[in-house]
Amino acid sequence: MALQHDYVERVYAGWLGKIIGVRLGGYIEGWSYERIERTFGEVKGYLQEYKNFAADDDTNGPLFFLRALDDYTHTREITAEQMGMTWLNYAPDGHGFYWWGGYGKSTEHTAYLNLKNGIMAPRSGSIAQNGHAVAEQIGGQIFIDVWGLIAPGQPKLAAEYAQKIASVSHDGNGIYGGMFIAACIAEAFVEQDIRRIIESGLAVIPADCEYTRVTRAVMDFHKGHPDNWRDAFKYVKANFGYDKYPRHCHIIPNTAVIILSLLYGEGDFSRSINICAMCGWDTDCNVANVGTVLGVRNGLDDIAPVWREPINDFLCCSSVIGSLNNLDVPWCASYIARIGSRVSGARIPERWQAIVEGKGPRFHFEYPGSTHAFRWDSDERSHVKAELVNTEEAAATGSRSLKATFDKVQGGYAYRVYHQTYYRPGDFDDNRYDPCFSPILYPGQAVEAKVMAPKSNGFPVKARLYVKDGNAVAAGTGDGGYLYGETVEIKVGEWTSLQLVIPPLSGACLEQAGVEFIPAPTRGSSPTLICYIDDVHFSGKPNYRVDFAKERLEKWTGLHIEVSQMTFLRGIWTLENGELSGSYHGESAECYTGDLTWDDYIFEAELIPKLGEHHRINFRVQGGIRSYAVGLAPGGKLALYKNENGYRLLQTTELIWQPEQPVAITVRAVGDCFQVSANGGNAVLDYTDGDQPYLSGMIGFSNAEGSHTHYTGFNLRRI
């Protein structure tokens, strides 16, 4: 059995609709209708320009909660408890990701603390544990869209998954909202009639619950007054407004706005999300849910360029996995569709199989209109206008590529098309949900791409791959931080393959990877340069060293300061005297860098115990509750641990250590076998984990029980 022929494109459209809704509503989140109208008159498009839109809980939650189906099981046997464990694994403890408003105030904060202290899902989100007011806030439906996207045409199945994930933090109408939204999205794959889509959502929740009562009331009002959405909002505010329900962001008033927008928008994407934004209240959440439903229902053709172009296929997140906080929307769509195929037991349509299964190039441009968040730059940017568009005019493989057009080029200058592989605070205008990053490309790896120049250029063009080292730029090196591959003259009308193998480097932070085009000098007026890019890929294993004396503190705000290239789970992580410093008052302080896919490697780090008796490095890190750690332990010991939502001691050996005395620890991880040595000696720990071993993951640093540790730097070498 195969999924419907346009399933993958509709997932992409639905996820784009979600992101568009968050961006449109984010600027006016919490505003009233009256304030919005006084300020903007009529909402007709984005209300704020951003360099890049920062992270948001509405998109953090869906993508990372979905990983439960990778980490445990994609089948209906998945449990609410396992989904709750996914919260603990991917969300930082007390910062980023959610609104951390306090226990009993923020529903998500309340649920997280319950989980962390052993009150597992579904009790963690229950009315019995937390009370009606906390359990029935809006979060039950804002994190839910992906569960509809993985169950096309199966609203009951979507609701089943949604019920479990919503129960981690919500109950009652909070759960019903999640089930309803997921079912509507699933139904939108196969149904065009808006009322029937809404009815499919109502069919999966109790007929006598408040959620159903309010939804039907709005539907009835629309049936009798179909022409003026403002009259409908007056009705909603008078009968189901915030003053009728407890706390600050109850699900019911916002649900009424979603139903109103779907009905009065009459199926038009732009009209529906603009109405939803005008109504106010929890605008980013409401508009995002409406955007997903209509993105799926209508497909990409109904999402105008004015909505897509500012996003440029970029999605910022704020999990503990720094390399997953820099995402492009096609990657997200492929990931969601891959899960959808497994859940449904149906095949991905043939033309999408390799892409969805991740067997092709990382950046393929096959989604209509996609750019994969590629950007442009030039030595003469002040004189040049450029455009990057998805096109069917040419393709190295598949049917699409990225077309780069530079106007008024001059011979010998560089014109670049690149993907940003690391972000810093200066790349954003805001600090929503505390984003932080690890690079997605490292020394030792390789970059590949295919390029073509059309006959219309009328002049020769050379090309070469490059990466840009942001740390070298900061240090003021003469080369501007650029590392180049071989320069090749592009054959007109033919695809040329380019490759750059990045050498091992010390102290680097790769911020860009792309293609540099160099046109030949021409006589007369400055001409237009056109080039096509396709099949851009990163491959290979890392080989690099980080000296923390060369890293920096990245200040987003006075309360959000990160160590460059690192994300952290909890604790105080900073730079002191050119060394990474970590401490915490109780359980483990942890920070990480790298990529989840790294498998076999040698990880060396030097640590300096300052205070306390537990000083560690981590490897094969898959999140906050899944990793290995090795380090100094009480009683003159070197100890190896496994983190399974709590560290379990695996093996120890004698190692005399003292405060303030550096210790170099080396871990060799190959498959399920780990060899550990200290201070350059032979292996002193040799362990094989035969009990569901972690076979890949990031690297990191940690300590425990009030300890304070410094780290001078580390080496990572591929095996």
BELVEN-V787680 format. One record per residue. N is the residue number from 0. PHI is phi as a letter, one per 20 degrees, with the letter a starting at -180 (none if undefined). Layout:
{{N PHI} {N PHI}}
//
This chain:
{{0 none} {1 d} {2 f} {3 g} {4 f} {5 d} {6 g} {7 f} {8 f} {9 f} {10 f} {11 g} {12 f} {13 f} {14 f} {15 g} {16 g} {17 f} {18 f} {19 f} {20 f} {21 f} {22 f} {23 f} {24 e} {25 f} {26 f} {27 d} {28 g} {29 n} {30 f} {31 e} {32 g} {33 f} {34 f} {35 f} {36 f} {37 f} {38 e} {39 d} {40 m} {41 d} {42 f} {43 c} {44 r} {45 g} {46 e} {47 b} {48 e} {49 c} {50 g} {51 b} {52 f} {53 f} {54 f} {55 b} {56 f} {57 f} {58 d} {59 g} {60 g} {61 g} {62 f} {63 e} {64 f} {65 f} {66 f} {67 g} {68 f} {69 e} {70 f} {71 c} {72 b} {73 e} {74 e} {75 f} {76 f} {77 g} {78 d} {79 f} {80 f} {81 f} {82 f} {83 f} {84 f} {85 f} {86 g} {87 f} {88 f} {89 d} {90 e} {91 f} {92 e} {93 n} {94 b} {95 m} {96 m} {97 d} {98 e} {99 e} {100 e} {101 o} {102 f} {103 n} {104 d} {105 e} {106 f} {107 f} {108 f} {109 f} {110 f} {111 f} {112 f} {113 g} {114 f} {115 f} {116 d} {117 n} {118 e} {119 e} {120 f} {121 e} {122 f} {123 g} {124 d} {125 f} {126 f} {127 g} {128 e} {129 d} {130 n} {131 f} {132 f} {133 f} {134 f} {135 d} {136 f} {137 f} {138 g} {139 f} {140 d} {141 f} {142 e} {143 d} {144 g} {145 f} {146 f} {147 e} {148 f} {149 e} {150 c} {151 g} {152 m} {153 c} {154 f} {155 f} {156 f} {157 g} {158 f} {159 f} {160 f} {161 f} {162 g} {163 f} {164 f} {165 f} {166 f} {167 f} {168 c} {169 c} {170 b} {171 l} {172 f} {173 f} {174 f} {175 g} {176 f} {177 f} {178 f} {179 f} {180 f} {181 f} {182 f} {183 f} {184 f} {185 g} {186 f} {187 f} {188 f} {189 c} {190 c} {191 d} {192 f} {193 f} {194 f} {195 f} {196 f} {197 f} {198 f} {199 f} {200 f} {201 f} {202 f} {203 d} {204 c} {205 g} {206 f} {207 d} {208 e} {209 f} {210 g} {211 f} {212 g} {213 f} {214 g} {215 f} {216 f} {217 f} {218 f} {219 f} {220 f} {221 f} {222 f} {223 e} {224 c} {225 e} {226 d} {227 c} {228 f} {229 f} {230 f} {231 f} {232 f} {233 g} {234 f} {235 f} {236 f} {237 f} {238 d} {239 c} {240 f} {241 g} {242 f} {243 e} {244 c} {245 f} {246 m} {247 d} {248 b} {249 f} {250 f} {251 f} {252 g} {253 f} {254 f} {255 g} {256 f} {257 f} {258 f} {259 g} {260 f} {261 f} {262 f} {263 f} {264 f} {265 l} {266 n} {267 e} {268 g} {269 f} {270 f} {271 f} {272 f} {273 f} {274 g} {275 f} {276 f} {277 f} {278 f} {279 n} {280 m} {281 e} {282 f} {283 f} {284 f} {285 f} {286 f} {287 f} {288 f} {289 f} {290 f} {291 f} {292 g} {293 f} {294 f} {295 f} {296 f} {297 e} {298 n} {299 f} {300 f} {301 e} {302 e} {303 f} {304 g} {305 f} {306 e} {307 e} {308 f} {309 f} {310 f} {311 l} {312 m} {313 d} {314 c} {315 e} {316 c} {317 b} {318 e} {319 e} {320 e} {321 f} {322 f} {323 d} {324 e} {325 d} {326 c} {327 d} {328 f} {329 g} {330 g} {331 g} {332 f} {333 f} {334 f} {335 f} {336 f} {337 f} {338 f} {339 g} {340 f} {341 f} {342 f} {343 e} {344 m} {345 d} {346 f} {347 f} {348 g} {349 g} {350 f} {351 d} {352 g} {353 f} {354 f} {355 f} {356 e} {357 m} {358 e} {359 d} {360 f} {361 f} {362 d} {363 d} {364 m} {365 e} {366 f} {367 g} {368 n} {369 f} {370 c} {371 l} {372 m} {373 f} {374 c} {375 c} {376 b} {377 b} {378 f} {379 d} {380 f} {381 f} {382 d} {383 d} {384 d} {385 c} {386 b} {387 d} {388 c} {389 f} {390 b} {391 d} {392 f} {393 b} {394 b} {395 f} {396 c} {397 m} {398 c} {399 c} {400 b} {401 d} {402 d} {403 d} {404 c} {405 d} {406 e} {407 l} {408 f} {409 c} {410 g} {411 n} {412 e} {413 e} {414 c} {415 d} {416 c} {417 b} {418 d} {419 e} {420 e} {421 b} {422 c} {423 c} {424 g} {425 f} {426 e} {427 c} {428 e} {429 c} {430 c} {431 g} {432 l} {433 l} {434 f} {435 b} {436 c} {437 d} {438 f} {439 d} {440 b} {441 c} {442 g} {443 n} {444 e} {445 c} {446 d} {447 c} {448 a} {449 c} {450 c} {451 b} {452 d} {453 e} {454 f} {455 f} {456 g} {457 m} {458 b} {459 f} {460 c} {461 d} {462 b} {463 b} {464 f} {465 b} {466 c} {467 d} {468 e} {469 f} {470 f} {471 f} {472 f} {473 f} {474 f} {475 m} {476 f} {477 f} {478 e} {479 m} {480 n} {481 e} {482 d} {483 d} {484 e} {485 f} {486 e} {487 c} {488 e} {489 f} {490 f} {491 f} {492 m} {493 c} {494 f} {495 d} {496 e} {497 c} {498 b} {499 c} {500 e} {501 f} {502 f} {503 g} {504 c} {505 d} {506 m} {507 e} {508 b} {509 f} {510 d} {511 b} {512 b} {513 a} {514 d} {515 d} {516 d} {517 c} {518 f} {519 f} {520 g} {521 c} {522 e} {523 n} {524 f} {525 f} {526 e} {527 d} {528 d} {529 c} {530 b} {531 d} {532 c} {533 b} {534 l} {535 e} {536 b} {537 d} {538 b} {539 n} {540 d} {541 f} {542 b} {543 a} {544 c} {545 d} {546 d} {547 f} {548 f} {549 e} {550 e} {551 b} {552 e} {553 d} {554 e} {555 e} {556 b} {557 f} {558 d} {559 c} {560 c} {561 d} {562 f} {563 g} {564 m} {565 d} {566 d} {567 c} {568 e} {569 a} {570 o} {571 e} {572 c} {573 b} {574 d} {575 c} {576 l} {577 m} {578 c} {579 f} {580 c} {581 c} {582 b} {583 a} {584 e} {585 b} {586 f} {587 f} {588 e} {589 b} {590 b} {591 b} {592 b} {593 o} {594 c} {595 f} {596 e} {597 f} {598 d} {599 e} {600 b} {601 d} {602 d} {603 d} {604 b} {605 d} {606 d} {607 c} {608 f} {609 e} {610 c} {611 n} {612 c} {613 c} {614 c} {615 c} {616 d} {617 d} {618 b} {619 l} {620 f} {621 d} {622 q} {623 f} {624 c} {625 c} {626 a} {627 d} {628 b} {629 b} {630 r} {631 f} {632 c} {633 g} {634 m} {635 m} {636 c} {637 d} {638 c} {639 d} {640 c} {641 c} {642 e} {643 c} {644 l} {645 p} {646 f} {647 d} {648 f} {649 d} {650 a} {651 c} {652 b} {653 f} {654 b} {655 f} {656 c} {657 c} {658 g} {659 m} {660 d} {661 f} {662 c} {663 e} {664 d} {665 c} {666 d} {667 d} {668 d} {669 c} {670 l} {671 e} {672 d} {673 c} {674 d} {675 c} {676 c} {677 c} {678 l} {679 m} {680 e} {681 f} {682 g} {683 d} {684 c} {685 b} {686 c} {687 d} {688 e} {689 e} {690 d} {691 l} {692 f} {693 e} {694 d} {695 b} {696 q} {697 f} {698 d} {699 a} {700 b} {701 b} {702 b} {703 b} {704 l} {705 m} {706 f} {707 c} {708 c} {709 d} {710 c} {711 e} {712 r} {713 b} {714 d} {715 c} {716 c} {717 f} {718 d}}
//
